[in-house]
Amino acid sequence: MNAREFADQICSKLRDAGHLAYLVGGCVRDILLEREPEDYDVTTDATPEQVEALCPHTSDVGAKFGVTIVMEDSKDPDAAQVEVATFRSDTSYSDGRHPDAVVYSKTPQEDVARRDFTINALLIDPRNDEVLDFVGGRDDLSAGVIRAIGEPERRFEEDKLRMLRAVRFAARFGYTIEPRTLEAIKKLAPKIHQVSAERVRDELTKILTEGAARRGFELLDETGLLEQVLPEISRMKGVQQPPQFHPEGDVWIHTLLMLEGLPAGTPSTLGWGVLLHDVGKPPTFAPPTGPNGRIRFDRHVEVGVKMAEEIERRLRFSNEDADQINALVNNHMRFKDVPVMKPATLKRFARLDRFDEHLALHRLDCLSSHRNLENYDAMKKFLAETPPELVAPPRFLTGTDLIEMGFRPGPRFKEILNAVEDAQLNGAVEGREAAERFVVEQYGRPTAEGLPSK
C-alpha cells in the first residue's frame, strides 16, 4: 500500500483501541496545497509504548522524544513508514534543539501549540478528511504567510534551525515571512551557530535543490543568516566584474541569477557547485590598471577550490560530495578552451565524473552573464557525435605491458602511460604494437636497470 493508505491504517488501528489519531504537519499542508507529500506523520494521545503494542513493526529511535517509527514491513527498506508522535505540551529547550523533558498531553490543541509554523500545524481526521485548525494555519496558507506559532522568539529559541526552515518554506512556496517572525529571525540569527553543522548543511541543501534557490538566498541575506552560515557568499555583494563579460553586475547578482536557473530536484552537488563556483572572486579582485585595463580575478579558481574545501569541512560534507563540488569549482573555467582543445584533452575533459553537472553549471554560467553558448553547444555536439567507446577507449598499454617490455615500475610509469594514451586519443597510434613503438621512439629501450635510456 502507499504511504497515505498506511498512515490512514495506523490512525484507524489507534482509534479502534480508543485513542485519538490524526494526520499532522507537512503532509496536511501539502494535501491542502494539492502537492504530493514526501512523507506522512501521525499525532496521537497514545504513548510510544501503546503504539508499539498495537503496531507489529516499529523503531523506537525517537521514543525518548515521544516519537515512534511504524513500518509496513521491517525487512523491506522500500516499504512505507510513518512517524507517529504522542501529543506533547511545551517545555524548555536548554540546548536549543531538544526539549529538556517530554511532557505528554491529552489534546491535539496542546500538541500543535508547540509546533513551529501555523501552516505546519494543521490536522486531518482520516475518517472524514475533516481539517482541524487551532492556530490559523488555513488562513496563512491562503494568504501565503510563514508565521511562527505563538511567540516567535520562543519558537526559535527552542530550535534555532527553525530560522532556516522559515526561509526555506517561504522560498519554496513563494510566501512572505510574517513581520514579527521575520524580526525574531533577524534578532536571533547569530544563535544559528548552536545548531549542528550537519543540520545547517542539510537545510541549505534543501534551499538549493527545491526550485527556489535564488529567493532562498535573498531571504538568507535579508534575515542576516547568510552572514552567519556562509560569510564567504555574503562577501560577493558589491564585488564588480568586467562588464564585457558580465553585463549583469557583481558576483552576488551573477550567482543569484545562476541559482534562479536551478530547477526543483537539482542534484545537491550541482546546487553547491553553482553557489561556490565563484567563491574565490572576492579575495582575488583586482581593479583595472592602465587605460586598457580591466577587472581581474587571477587564480580565483585555485583560491575558490581551497575556500570550498574549508566550507565543506565546516559543514561536514561527505568526501564523495566534497570531491564532486570541488571538481565543479575547479573545472568551470575550462569550457572557454573547448574550441582549441586537442582531441585527447577534450576526451579527458568529457570523462570527468558526472560531466552532465559540469555542462549544466557552464550553461547557467553563460546564461547568467554574456549569454554566449557557443562552447556549450560545441561540447554537446562533440558528445552527441562521439561514441562513448571513443571518448574512453580501453588503453593500448597498461603498467603490466610496460613491465613485459622490460621497464621497472617507477615514477615515470604514469608519464609514459599518459603520453601513450594522449597519442591514442589524438589518433596518432592505433593498436598495441604501434603504442609499443611509440614508447621506444619517445623514451628509448629499457636499460639493464629497467629505465628508459632517454
Secondary structure, DSSP 8 states (H G I E B T S, - for coil): --HHHHHHHHHHHHHHTT--EEEETHHHHHHHTT---S--EEEESS-HHHHHHH-SSEE-TTGGGTEEEEES-TT-TTS-EEEEEE-B-----TTSSS-SS--B-S-HHHHHTTSSBGGG--EEETTTTEEE-SSSHHHHHHHTEE-BSS-HHHHHHH-THHHHHHHHHHHHHT-EE-HHHHHHHHHHGGGGGGS-HHHHHHHHHHHHHSS-HHHHHHHHHHHTHHHHH-HHHHTTTT----TTT-TT-SHHHHHHHHHHT--TT--HHHHHHHHHTTTTHHHH-B---STT---B-TTHHHHHHHHHHHHHHHHT--HHHHHHHHHHHHHTTGGGGGGG--HHHHHHHHTSTTHHHHHHHHHHHHHTTT---HHHHHHHHHHHHS-HHHHS---S--HHHHHHTT---STHHHHHHHHHHHHHHTTS--SHHHHHHHHHHHH--B-TTSSB--
